[in-house]
Amino acid sequence: MTECLLLGELRPELHFPVFLIERSCFLHHIVERNDDFVAASTGHSVVLVDTSEDILKKSAKGIESSLKRVAKKKFAEKPEDGEAFIQKVLKNISTSTDPASVVQGTDLVVDAIVENLKVKQDLFGALDKAAPEHTIFASNTSSLSIADIASSTARLDRFGGLHFFNPVPMMKLVEVIKAPGTSQQTFDALLEFSKALGKHPVSCKDTPGFIVNRLLVPYMLEAVRLHERGHGSKEDIDVAMKLGAGYPMGPFELLDYVGLDTSKFIIDGWHEKDPDNPLFAPSPLLNKLVAEGKLGKKTGEGFYKHK
């Protein structure tokens, strides 16, 4: 069995939750963003670690709320079984504010913190000094180079990528990334871990955006450029892609969902590395909206207004 340390979304105040799943179980569900982390499976022992007790309390409340939603749907005919499920999972969750201590007992560390190379390097560099030699490190980055993140550690052969997709409980896909220094043993272990979560892993090299985002982000930016040139309204472009291509969301709806700042950060990073690639060219309209603080659903307005 595997002990797993999972690092949640980094906040502006530099708090970061750390999650440990002990040997008696495998992780079943990870939920990022609002709830930070949800483990829902028989036998899980989870330790949430953060520098702030307040953040830990909010995370615990978020987990309980998420579990109630899962139980209501999963045990609709037997609410008493749902309550038993909730209590069983909550019983296996504890909290800590000492990441260096927690990481000493882990076999796998996965981060889902802010998409900032230096912040990730600093985090993994610090954990590298405390983690056992056999511990595998993995990043949930959607756009940064795994090799660049791993360079802050002394375990290049035990470092790979595990890119999950939101909403994690519903999305089956996990991109498993093999960097140039990743050993085959580490890569195989990450594939098996993904399968243990009930996910469908696909393998990918350490290339910008991996598979999904490498195709998706340029598609969204090209939709913005089409609109910038006056060749179509955002509403018509969204409807066209939903009805013509069968997509569940149009590109502007998806940009608002993902976050305009996130999309800008990704495309700016790629443009810096490959400035001659027209697919990575910055968008003046996107830059303008981000500068105005219109970041999408999370701020109430992006390309569209949201209640």
Secondary structure by P-SEA (a helix, b strand, c coil): cbbbbbbcccccccbbbbbbbcccccccccccccccccccccbbbbbbbcccaaaaaaaaaaaaaaaaaaaaaaacccaaaaaaaaaaaaaacccccccccccccccbbbbbccccaaaaaaaaaaaaacccccbbbbbcccccccccccccccccccbbbbbbccccccccbbbbbbcccccaaaaaaaaaaaaaacbbbbbbccccccccccccaaaaaaaaaaaaaccccaaaaaaaaaccccccccaaaaaaaacaaaaaaaaaaaaaaccccccccccaaaaaaaaaccccccccccccccc
